[in-house]
Amino acid sequence: MTWAELRDTCRRQSDYIITLLITNEVSLMLTWILAKTRVTPNQVTCASLLCGLGCSACYAFGSFFSGSLLLFSSHVLDCTDGNLARATSRFSTIGKWLDMAGDRIAEAMIFTGIAFYFIRAGESPYWMVICFVDAMLLSAYYYMVDIALTMGLTRSVQNIGGMQFKGVRVKWGLLEPVLYGFIILSSLGLVKLQLALILPTVLTGMAYQLFKMLTTAAKPV
């Protein structure tokens, strides 16, 4: 398979802008290498989860720069498992479940790691509460999106108009503001700012998703 064929095979219908510009480019190079080995997409998914758990451990002990590097690596691997599955035609039901469950577990552990850091640092219990609320609301948001996509209600309205990059429709969502917020702000020692920003961002996202679900469902078939 040539590089052009690999890019065409792994092209998604829609994706997030930073993922398209940066993460997926790194992922394609990794996919190019792994496609020539016996590594399976499920093994890559497990590696992504391990990186997410490693990020949580680093955050828990105040190593925010190292944790952010692991979080970026986790995201690259999260893109790579799907790319590798498409490049090698190795799809499985358990792979889809593992990918989704791994993402949610890693997210929960990252917030747990930060909460543990606040406990160790003797910070106000207020910040532990913020971690818990952010994690619960973010999980509720993704659950809402998953339901909407399963029902076929909001797939089209996730896209940002007709904006495209390399033949892929650009979509919006909370994955990148939350993920890259942690990667950038936490590595700069601004984890509290990121936690404070997540709350209004998630509430706005949930309100938007609910509005789109209701208006799309109300449209006549």
C-alpha positions as CSV (number, residue, x, y, z in Angstrom):
1,M,0.0,0.0,0.0
2,T,1.4,3.4,-1.0
3,W,1.3,6.5,1.2
4,A,-1.5,8.0,-0.9
5,E,-3.5,4.7,-0.7
6,L,-3.0,4.6,3.1
7,R,-4.2,8.2,3.5
8,D,-7.2,7.5,1.3
9,T,-8.1,4.2,3.1
10,C,-7.8,5.9,6.5
11,R,-9.7,9.0,5.6
12,R,-12.8,9.6,7.9
13,Q,-16.0,11.3,6.8
14,S,-15.5,13.9,9.4
15,D,-13.1,14.8,12.2
16,Y,-11.9,17.6,14.5
17,I,-9.6,20.3,13.1
18,I,-6.5,19.9,15.4
19,T,-6.8,16.1,15.0
20,L,-6.8,16.6,11.2
21,L,-3.9,19.0,11.2
22,I,-1.6,17.4,13.8
23,T,-2.7,14.2,15.5
24,N,-3.8,12.2,12.5
25,E,-0.7,13.1,10.6
26,V,1.4,11.6,13.3
27,S,-1.0,8.7,13.5
28,L,-0.7,7.9,9.8
29,M,3.1,7.7,10.0
30,L,2.7,5.3,12.9
31,T,0.0,3.3,11.1
32,W,2.3,3.1,8.1
33,I,4.9,1.3,10.3
34,L,2.5,-0.9,12.3
35,A,0.6,-2.1,9.2
36,K,3.8,-4.0,8.3
37,T,3.9,-5.8,11.7
38,R,1.6,-8.2,13.6
39,V,0.4,-5.5,15.9
40,T,-3.4,-5.5,16.1
41,P,-5.8,-2.5,16.4
42,N,-6.9,-3.8,19.8
43,Q,-3.3,-3.9,21.1
44,V,-3.0,-0.2,20.0
45,T,-6.2,0.6,21.8
46,C,-4.8,-1.0,25.0
47,A,-1.6,1.0,24.6
48,S,-3.7,4.2,24.3
49,L,-5.4,3.3,27.5
50,L,-2.1,2.7,29.3
51,C,-0.8,6.1,28.1
52,G,-4.0,7.6,29.5
53,L,-3.5,5.9,32.9
54,G,0.2,6.9,32.8
55,C,-1.0,10.5,32.3
56,S,-3.2,10.2,35.3
57,A,-0.3,8.9,37.5
58,C,1.9,11.7,36.3
59,Y,-0.7,14.3,37.1
60,A,-1.4,12.8,40.5
61,F,2.3,13.4,41.4
62,G,2.5,16.9,39.9
63,S,4.5,15.8,36.7
64,F,2.2,17.8,34.4
65,F,4.6,18.1,31.5
66,S,5.3,14.4,31.4
67,G,1.6,13.7,31.9
68,S,0.7,15.9,29.0
69,L,3.1,14.1,26.7
70,L,1.5,10.8,27.6
71,L,-1.9,12.3,27.0
72,F,-0.9,13.4,23.5
73,S,0.5,10.0,22.9
74,S,-2.7,8.4,24.1
75,H,-4.7,10.6,21.6
76,V,-2.3,9.6,18.7
77,L,-2.7,6.0,19.6
78,D,-6.5,6.5,19.8
79,C,-6.4,7.7,16.2
80,T,-4.0,4.9,15.2
81,D,-6.2,2.0,16.3
82,G,-8.9,3.0,13.9
83,N,-6.5,3.9,11.1
84,L,-4.8,0.5,11.5
85,A,-8.1,-1.3,11.5
86,R,-9.0,0.4,8.2
87,A,-5.6,-0.1,6.7
88,T,-5.5,-3.9,7.5
89,S,-9.3,-4.5,7.3
90,R,-9.3,-5.9,10.9
91,F,-12.5,-4.8,12.5
92,S,-14.3,-6.3,15.5
93,T,-17.2,-5.6,17.8
94,I,-15.0,-5.9,20.8
95,G,-12.6,-3.5,19.2
96,K,-15.3,-0.8,19.0
97,W,-16.4,-1.5,22.6
98,L,-12.8,-1.4,23.8
99,D,-12.1,1.9,22.0
100,M,-15.1,3.6,23.5
101,A,-14.7,2.1,27.0
102,G,-11.0,2.9,27.0
103,D,-11.6,6.6,26.2
104,R,-14.1,6.9,29.1
105,I,-11.9,5.1,31.6
106,A,-8.9,7.2,30.7
107,E,-10.9,10.4,31.0
108,A,-12.2,9.4,34.4
109,M,-8.7,8.5,35.6
110,I,-7.2,11.8,34.5
111,F,-9.7,13.7,36.6
112,T,-9.0,11.3,39.4
113,G,-5.3,11.9,39.1
114,I,-5.7,15.6,39.3
115,A,-8.0,15.3,42.3
116,F,-5.3,13.2,44.0
117,Y,-2.7,15.9,43.2
118,F,-4.9,18.5,44.9
119,I,-5.2,16.2,48.0
120,R,-1.5,15.8,48.2
121,A,-0.9,19.5,47.7
122,G,-3.4,20.4,50.5
123,E,-5.6,22.4,48.1
124,S,-9.1,23.4,49.0
125,P,-11.7,20.6,48.8
126,Y,-13.5,22.9,46.3
127,W,-11.1,21.8,43.6
128,M,-11.8,18.1,44.3
129,V,-15.5,18.9,43.8
130,I,-14.8,20.7,40.6
131,C,-12.9,17.6,39.3
132,F,-15.8,15.4,40.1
133,V,-18.4,17.7,38.6
134,D,-16.4,18.2,35.4
135,A,-15.9,14.4,35.0
136,M,-19.6,13.6,35.6
137,L,-20.8,16.3,33.2
138,L,-18.3,15.4,30.5
139,S,-19.4,11.7,30.7
140,A,-23.0,12.9,30.5
141,Y,-22.2,15.0,27.4
142,Y,-20.5,12.1,25.6
143,Y,-23.4,9.8,26.6
144,M,-25.8,12.3,25.1
145,V,-23.8,12.5,21.8
146,D,-23.5,8.7,21.6
147,I,-27.3,8.3,22.0
148,A,-27.9,11.0,19.3
149,L,-25.6,9.3,16.9
150,T,-27.1,5.9,17.5
151,M,-30.5,7.3,16.8
152,G,-29.2,9.0,13.7
153,L,-30.3,12.4,14.8
154,T,-27.3,14.6,15.0
155,R,-24.5,13.2,12.7
156,S,-24.9,15.9,10.1
157,V,-25.3,18.8,12.5
158,Q,-21.9,18.0,14.2
159,N,-20.2,19.3,11.1
160,I,-19.1,22.9,10.8
161,G,-21.0,24.0,7.7
162,G,-19.3,23.0,4.5
163,M,-15.8,23.4,6.0
164,Q,-13.4,20.7,4.7
165,F,-9.7,19.9,5.1
166,K,-8.0,17.3,2.9
167,G,-11.4,16.0,1.8
168,V,-12.7,15.5,5.4
169,R,-15.6,17.5,6.8
170,V,-14.6,19.4,9.9
171,K,-16.8,18.9,12.9
172,W,-17.0,20.5,16.4
173,G,-17.1,18.9,19.8
174,L,-15.7,19.0,23.3
175,L,-13.0,16.4,22.7
176,E,-10.3,18.9,21.5
177,P,-11.1,21.8,24.0
178,V,-10.9,19.3,26.9
179,L,-8.0,17.2,25.5
180,Y,-5.7,19.9,24.2
181,G,-6.7,22.2,27.1
182,F,-5.2,19.6,29.4
183,I,-2.2,19.1,27.2
184,I,-1.4,22.8,26.9
185,L,-2.6,24.4,30.1
186,S,-1.6,21.6,32.4
187,S,1.9,21.5,31.0
188,L,2.1,25.3,31.8
189,G,1.0,24.7,35.4
190,L,-2.5,26.1,34.7
191,V,-4.6,22.9,35.5
192,K,-6.9,25.0,37.7
193,L,-7.7,27.2,34.8
194,Q,-8.5,24.2,32.6
195,L,-10.8,22.8,35.2
196,A,-12.6,26.1,35.5
197,L,-13.0,26.4,31.7
198,I,-14.4,22.9,31.4
199,L,-17.6,23.5,33.4
200,P,-19.1,26.3,31.2
201,T,-17.8,24.6,28.1
202,V,-19.5,21.3,28.8
203,L,-22.8,22.9,29.9
204,T,-22.9,24.9,26.7
205,G,-22.1,21.8,24.7
206,M,-24.9,19.8,26.4
207,A,-27.4,22.6,25.8
208,Y,-26.5,22.7,22.1
209,Q,-26.7,18.9,21.8
210,L,-30.1,18.8,23.5
211,F,-31.4,21.6,21.2
212,K,-30.2,19.9,18.1
213,M,-31.6,16.5,19.2
214,L,-35.0,18.0,19.9
215,T,-35.1,20.1,16.7
216,T,-33.8,17.3,14.5
217,A,-36.2,14.8,15.9
218,A,-39.1,17.2,15.4
219,K,-38.4,17.5,11.7
220,P,-40.8,15.5,9.5
221,V,-39.3,12.5,7.7
